[in-house]
Each structure stands twice: as structure tokens, then as C-alpha cells.
């Protein structure tokens, strides 16, 4: 059966903010992608109570995958706001590095330990002032039409880092930084 996400998907781990614009490659798992000198938006673990445990073919528990998330296009630091802001129609790009130690074959679910079918990259936003509220992500197409961003199926080779870049993204809801005027938030903006 094809591997497809459903509404009851299990979660390996998410970062807080969470086609032709998808790139994926892998590197050896040496930690070089965790450069502490690289300046980027700081991401935090989110919904850890929903993270699941992975097992290898001998049912040995594996370490959690490691994650590094970069919003590498579309966000700039605003000194006046003391925050990263997204301008220019709120389009942005996200690059995710996922490090997998071992070769997962099973996943622990509420129904027990089951064979692992596949991995997905799913993106959504989370409001700082309402961390239980999820903001859908949309993706612009080359013809400028919008469509919901659907989870991307990933191949995660053992003992390697997989890099996935997804571009032309934007939030499904407006933010306080839509239509910024002269470097300041739009006074007519009603949503934050």
C-alpha cells in the first residue's frame, strides 16, 4: 500500500514553527550541520508529548532523530521589533536537516509496536502567544496559484543527515508583518 499521511499520524518530533521546490540530499552523520556560529531563527521542540519511539529490526530502541531547521529565505531580523519578520507577501523557504542514527523498522504507537511505513515532513506555524494553535502553510505554484502544503514523503538513510528544502511557502493566515510600510507594521493590519 502506498505510504500516505492521515489525520492520526504519529509524531517523531517537530520544531516549534514549524514538487519543483523540494530538494533532498544526504550527508554523513558527523554533526557538521549543527554549526553554532550560523545565525538563524531559534527553533524549539514542540508537542514532545506526541513524539514516538523508533526501533530497529531487533526491536532495540533507537535515539530520537536530530533536527536542525533553517528559515533560510524570507525572514529578516528587525531591530525595532526585536524579532524576525517575514515580508514580501510572507513567502519563505525552510531547510530541514534530519539526522537518523540506526535504521528504524518499527514505531511505537498507542496500538503497540508496528512496522514503520515511511517518514513525512509536515510544516505548520505555531503562534507564540497561543502554542496550541496551529497555522497551516500554503505553497505558491509557478503560476502564482496557491495550494495547501502537503506532507512530503522522505527517505531517511541510516547514520546520515538528510537535507530537505521546501520553498515558496507562506502562512495561510495573515501576520502582523503583512504589508509593512516604511519598515513598520501596517496600521490597518487586523490580525497578528
Rosetta blueprint (number, residue, H / E / L):
1 X L
2 X L
3 X L
4 X L
5 X L
6 X L
7 X L
8 X L
9 X L
10 X L
11 X E
12 X L
13 X L
14 X E
15 X E
16 X L
17 X L
18 X L
19 X L
20 X L
21 X L
22 X E
23 X E
24 X E
25 X E
26 X E
27 X E
28 X E
29 X L
30 X L
31 X L
32 X L
33 X L
34 X L
35 X L
36 X L
37 X L
38 X L
39 X L
40 X L
41 X L
42 X L
43 X L
44 X L
45 X E
46 X E
47 X L
48 X H
49 X H
50 X H
51 X E
52 X L
53 X L
54 X E
55 X E
56 X L
57 X L
58 X L
59 X L
60 X L
61 X E
62 X L
63 X L
64 X L
65 X L
66 X E
67 X E
68 X E
69 X E
70 X E
71 X E
72 X E
73 X E
74 X L
75 X E
76 X E
77 X E
78 X E
79 X L
80 X L
81 X L
82 X L
83 X E
84 X E
85 X E
86 X E
87 X L
88 X L
89 X L
90 X L
91 X L
92 X E
93 X E
94 X E
95 X E
96 X E
97 X E
98 X E
99 X E
100 X E
101 X L
102 X L
103 X L
104 X L
105 X L
106 X E
107 X E
108 X E
109 X E
110 X L
111 X L
112 X E
113 X E
114 X E
115 X E
116 X L
117 X L
118 X L
119 X E
120 X E
121 X E
122 X L
123 X L
124 X L
125 X E
126 X E
127 X E
128 X L
129 X L
130 X E
131 X E
132 X E
133 X E
134 X E
135 X E
136 X L
137 X E
138 X E
139 X E
140 X E
141 X L
142 X L
143 X L
144 X L
145 X L
146 X E
147 X E
148 X E
149 X L
150 X L
151 X L
152 X E
153 X E
154 X E
155 X L
156 X L
157 X L
158 X L
159 X L
160 X E
161 X E
162 X E
163 X E
164 X E
165 X E
166 X E
167 X E
168 X E
169 X E
170 X E
171 X E
172 X L
173 X L
174 X L
175 X L
176 X L
177 X L
178 X L
179 X L
180 X L
181 X E
182 X L
183 X L
184 X E
185 X L
186 X L
187 X L
188 X L
189 X L
190 X L
191 X L
192 X L
